[in-house]
Amino acid sequence: MTERELWGYFGKRVRVTCTTGEVVEGIAAYFTKAIDNEPEVASIGIPQSYGGIIDITADEIKSIEVLAGN
């Protein structure tokens, strides 16, 4: 997934399937450009109900689906 593609999901309610098989749902509330991230891979952050944020890098993403309501 390219940085530009990942940016397109910013602010949307998504379901992310990771390469590990884990599925994460929520609003893609944060976006970090590759140049601003360590390692240099773009990522999105999805806040969770327990107060934490799951940060998922582009290379960890198998697929993303935009959920209804966007």
N, C-alpha and C positions, 0 to 999 in steps of 0.2 A: 504494500500500500504506500503510495507516495504522500509526501507532506501535504500537497495541495488537495488530494482526495480526503485525507484525514481532516483537514481544515473545514471541508464541506459539511462535516457532521457536528461541528461546534455549535452548541446551543440547542441541539435537537435531542429528543428522547430516543435512545438507541438500545439495541440489544447487540452486544459484542460477543462473538464466539472467538475465544483465544486458541492458539495453536495447541495448548495443553488440554483443550476440551472444556475448560471453565467458561461459563456464560455469565456475563455481567450486564445488568440492565440499569438504565437511569439517564439523567440528563448529562450530556457531554459538556460540562460546565467550565472546563479548563482545557486550554490548548497550549502546548509548548513546542516552539520551533526547534528543529534539530540543532541549530547553531547555539541555542540557549539551553540545551539539555546535555546531560552527561550519562551515558555515552551519546554521541551526536546522532540521535534518532528522535524524530518527532513523536509526541505522545498526546493523549487526551486523558483528562481526569474526570472520573465519575464519582460524585459524592454519594456516600452510603447512609442509611438510616441511623447507624450507630455513631455517626459523626466523623468517620474517617473518609478518606478519598482513595479510590483505586486508580492508580496511574498505569495506563496501558500504552506501551510503545508500539509504533507502527509494525515492527517486525514480530510482535507477539500476537497480532490480529490475523485470524483466519478469515473472518467475515464480519460485516456490520450491517444491521438492518435498522432502518428508521421505523419507529413504532408510531401508531396512530396518535393524532393529537398535535402534529407539527405542521 
